[in-house]
């Protein structure tokens, strides 16, 4: 395991937020394996749980679409969701294209 992940636990225990459509186990596994079980923004700040992140949000055709999903550690998930989503969205789209273009 990469040193960046020495303090990480995988995957995060499942929690379902009220009113949200649940991601299928199949989609989760596709995304987890495509991202090689690591945060796609991997750097020295990676820590915590690994989470599935929806690049363009959830909704019809998006919630269970692996092309709309990447894995992020808690740290980066918080940065993306609560920090500057507009800054990260194009970066995550490009990463997603690179990942899924190769499988």
C-alpha positions in Angstrom: 0.0 0.0 0.0 1.2 3.4 -0.9 2.5 5.5 2.0 -0.1 8.1 1.3 -2.7 5.6 2.5 -1.1 4.4 5.7 -3.7 6.3 7.7 -6.7 5.4 5.6 -9.4 2.8 6.0 -11.2 1.4 3.0 -14.0 1.6 2.1 -16.0 3.9 4.3 -18.9 2.3 6.1 -22.1 2.7 4.2 -24.5 5.4 5.2 -27.5 6.4 3.2 -28.7 10.0 3.4 -32.4 10.4 3.5 -34.0 10.8 0.0 -30.9 9.9 -2.0 -30.8 7.1 -4.5 -28.3 4.5 -3.4 -25.4 3.7 -5.7 -25.5 0.0 -6.7 -22.8 -2.3 -5.4 -21.9 -3.0 -9.1 -21.3 0.7 -9.8 -19.3 1.1 -6.6 -17.1 -1.9 -7.4 -16.5 -0.6 -11.0 -15.4 2.8 -9.7 -13.3 1.4 -6.9 -11.5 -0.9 -9.3 -11.1 1.7 -12.0 -9.5 4.1 -9.5 -7.3 1.2 -8.2 -8.8 1.5 -4.7 -7.2 5.0 -4.1 -8.0 8.7 -4.1 -7.7 10.1 -7.6 -6.3 13.3 -6.2 -3.6 11.4 -4.3 -1.1 13.5 -2.4 0.5 13.8 1.0 -2.9 15.1 2.4 -4.8 11.9 1.7 -6.3 10.5 4.9 -9.5 9.0 6.3 -12.1 6.9 4.5 -12.3 6.4 0.7 -15.6 7.8 -0.7 -17.3 7.6 -4.0 -17.8 11.1 -5.4 -20.3 12.1 -8.1 -18.6 14.6 -10.4 -21.8 16.1 -11.8 -24.0 15.3 -8.9 -26.8 12.8 -8.7 -30.0 12.4 -10.6 -31.5 10.4 -13.5 -28.7 8.8 -15.5 -26.0 10.2 -13.1 -26.3 8.4 -9.7 -25.4 4.9 -11.0 -23.2 6.0 -13.9 -19.5 5.0 -13.3 -18.4 7.7 -15.7 -19.8 10.3 -13.3 -17.9 8.9 -10.3 -14.4 8.8 -8.8 -13.0 7.8 -5.5 -11.7 10.5 -3.1 -10.4 10.3 0.4 -12.2 12.1 3.2 -9.8 15.1 3.0 -10.2 15.6 -0.8 -13.9 14.9 -0.7 -14.4 17.7 1.8 -12.2 20.0 -0.2 -14.2 19.3 -3.4 -17.6 19.4 -1.9 -17.2 22.1 0.7 -14.3 24.0 -0.8 -14.4 24.9 -4.5 -16.5 22.5 -6.5 -16.3 24.6 -9.6 -12.5 24.5 -9.5 -12.3 20.7 -9.1 -15.1 19.6 -11.5 -13.1 20.0 -14.7 -10.1 18.3 -13.1 -12.2 15.4 -11.9 -13.9 15.1 -15.4 -10.4 14.9 -17.0 -9.3 12.3 -14.5 -12.5 10.3 -15.1 -11.9 10.4 -18.9 -8.4 9.2 -18.4 -9.5 6.4 -16.1 -12.4 5.1 -18.1 -10.8 5.7 -21.5 -8.3 3.1 -20.5 -10.6 0.3 -19.4 
